[in-house]
């Protein structure tokens, strides 16, 4: 057999071996798991519409640019208490003039946002307006700094015999601090299911899961009668809305501590106030009331 023929026969044999190996891999290997790529596994917030609510008392003009596709920019005017919704899965760029400067902000897919006044009466855009038809929008989620939490709990004289309710608890930082550092039993209330889940995880990580309870519910539909201390970081109009519930359900002597905003109509129940200054950031007001 000449050298050329040996090479050809060898190449043919090698091809047969490769084919047999490949067939064996295909036949006996576990098929790849493609379940993670099914549309049903796309996060719910990406499948949801992006929403934008106006909780101020005058119309706001703004422009929205789609950051995918070739849709033209939208120039809109949102009336007081108006709600705009945008298609799911698309990031947006929103621009508006708040009277002091032009604000430019990205809106992530499926997230709720709102126009509302800041502490200086200037319109800003905030995340966290749940935009639900079955419950009022009491406030966006704005985390409370630890120094403010500590002062709120100190002013309210929270101790191991107390049951502290946090209305609009967000990620649970106040109720967790009350339980871990002062031994109180605590209840966090929020309508945002994702924040409630975060709070539960944070409480477990802090080792106080047995002393902290979280309720995913509209505050208007929640019974506060168990509380000996109420912690609140809500807007003035929300405090005004909840005041009748406080008066009806809270026991005499219950301490109510609020962050930044006073409870309208409760001037006679206010017993103390204090401030904490974050230089260059914000002056936090804290008010203590007694029912």
N, C-alpha and C positions, 0 to 999 in steps of 0.2 A: 504494500500500500504506500503510495507516494505521500510526501509531506503535505501537499495541498489537500489531498483527500482526507487525511487524518484531521486537519484543522476543521474541515467542513463537518465531518462526523462528530467531532468534539463539540462544535458550536450547536449542532442539532440536539445532541444529548443534553447540553446545558439548558437549552430552551425548554426541553421536555421537563427537566427537573424544576425549573422556575415555574412552569405552568402548574405542576402538581402541588408545589408549595403554596402558590397563590390560591388554588382551588381549595386547599385544606384550610387556609386562613379564612376564606369567605364562608366555608361550610360550617366550621366549628367555632368561629369567633362570635362573641356576644355583640349583637347589633348596637350601634351607638344610640345613646339616650338623647332624643331630640325633644323631650317633653318640655324642657326649659325654654323652648323657642315658640311654644304655642301662643297665640294671641291672648288667651285667657290669663296668662301669667303677667301681662303688662300691668304695672301698678295702677290701682284704681284712680289715683289722682291724675295720671296721664290721660286716662280715658274720659275724665270729667271735663266739663267746660271751665274755662277761666272766668271768674266773676268779678265785677267791680261795682260797688255800691257807693252812693253819695249820702253820707249821714250829716252833711252840713245843711244849712238853711238857705242856700242860694245855688243857682245853676253853675256848673263848672264845665268849661270848654277844655277839650284835650284832643290829642292826636295819638293814634295807635298805628304802629308799623309792624307788619307780620315779618318775622325773621326766617320764614321758610315759604317757598312758592313765589308767585309773582303777583300777589294781590296788592292793589294800590293802598296807600295810606288812608286811614279812616279819620275824618274830622268829626268829632261828636260833641254833643252837649248833654250832660247828665243832670236831670232835674233833682231837687231835694228828695231824698228817699228813693231815688231812681236806681234801677239795677240794669247793668249791661252784662251780657254773656258772650263769650268768644269760643270758637271751635276748639275741641280738645287736641292735645298733642302738639301745639304750636307755641313757641316762645314769642312773646310780644315785647315791643319797646314803646313805652308810654311817655308822652311829653305834655306838660301843662305849665302854665304860669300861675303862681300862687300870690301874685301881687308884689312879691319881694324879689323873686328870681325864677328862672325857668328850671323846672324839675324834670329830670330824665331818669327813668327807672325801668328795669327789666321786670316783666311779669312772667313767672314760670308757669308751665302748663298745668291746668287743673287746680290752681290755687285760688283762694278767695282774697280779694283786696278791697280797700275802701278809702274814699276821700273823707277825712275828718280833721277837725281843728286840733292843733297841738296846744300845749299849755300856755302859749302866747297868743292864741287866737289866729294862728296862721294855718292855712290849709296845707296838709301833707298827705301822702299816701302811705297806708299801713297795711301789713298783712294781717290776716286773722279775722276779717269780717266773714262770718260763716254763710251769709247771704241766704239763710233759710226762710221759708215762708211761714213756718210754724213756731218761730221763736224770735224775739227781738235781739238785735245786735247790741250787746251791752258794752263791749270794748274789744280792741285788738289785744293780742298777746304781746305784752312788753315786759320782759323779765325784770324783776325787782333786784337791785344790788344787795349783796350780803349785808353791808353796813346798814341799809335801810331795814332789812328783815330783822336784824338784831335789835334795832331801836324800836321797831313796831312791837316786837314780843316783850321787850323790856317795859315799854310804856303801858302795855296791857297787863303787866304783872302775870304773865302766863306761867303756870306751874303744873305739877303732876296731877292735881285734882281737876284740871280743866279739860273741857272738850272744845277744841278750836275748829271752827269751820272757815275755810278759805273760799270765798265766792269768786269764781274765775281763777282757779288754782294754777292754770298753765301746766308747767312741768313738775309741780309739786314742791317747789323749793321751800315755801313757807311752812306747809304742814309737816314736811320732813324735819326741818330745823326745830319746830316746836316739839316734835316727838323725840328726836335724838338728843337734843341739848337740854330740854326742860322737862321731859318725861310726860308731856301731855298726850292725850288721845286726840287724833286729828282726823278731819274729814275734808277732802278736796273735791270741789264741785266745778265741772267744766262741761261745756256742750261739745267740745272738740274731742272726738274719740282718740285721735292720734296723740294728743297731749295727755289724755288720761292714761293711755298705755305707757307713755314715757314716764309719767309720774309713778306708776306702779313699779316699773323697772328701777327707777331711781330709789324708791323707798326700799325695795328688796336689797339693792346694792348697799344702801346705808344701814341695813340691818334693823329696820323699823317697820317691816311689812306687816307685823302683827299689831302695830299701834296706829297705823295710818290706813284709812279707807278712802277709796276714790269712787265718785259717783258721776257717771256721764249723763248729764241731765240739764235741761234748761233751768236756770236759777229761779225763774218765776214759778216753776212747778215743784220746787224743793222746799221741804219743811225744815225751818231753822230752829225749832223749839228746843232741840237737844243742846244747842251751843251755849257755852258760858262765855266764850270769846268769839268774835266774828272779825276776820281780817278781810279787807276789801280794797281792791285797786280797780275801780271802775270810773267811768265818766260821770260828770254831774247829772246829766239827764237820766243815766241809768240808776244812779243813787236815788234820784227823785222818784223813779218808777218803783224801786224796791222799798222805799221808805214805809209805805203802808204795811208791807209784809213784816218788816222789822218791828213795827209798832204792835202788830197783831200777834206775832209768833214768839218774839224774844222775851224771855223772862225778865222781870225787873232786876236790875243790877248787872245784867249782861254788859260786858265791855265790847265796844265796837271800835276798831282801829282802822283808819283809812289812809291810803297813800295818795298824796298830791291833791285830792279833791275833797271838799267838805260835803256833808250831807245837807242838802237844801231843807230848810225848815226845822233843823235840829239845833239851832243856835243855843237854846236853853239846856241842851243835853251835852254840849261840848265841855269837857273838863280840863283839857290840856292840848297843847300843840307844840311842835318842835320842827326844826329844819336840819337837813344834812346837805352839805355843799360838796358836790363833785366838781372841783375846779375846772372851768372851761367846758363842762358838760351839762350839768343840770343842778338846780337847787330843789331838793326833795322836801315837800311838806308832809308832815305826819300829824294826824288829828285823832284824839282819843275822845270817845263818847261813852256815856253810861245810860243804859236804857232805863 
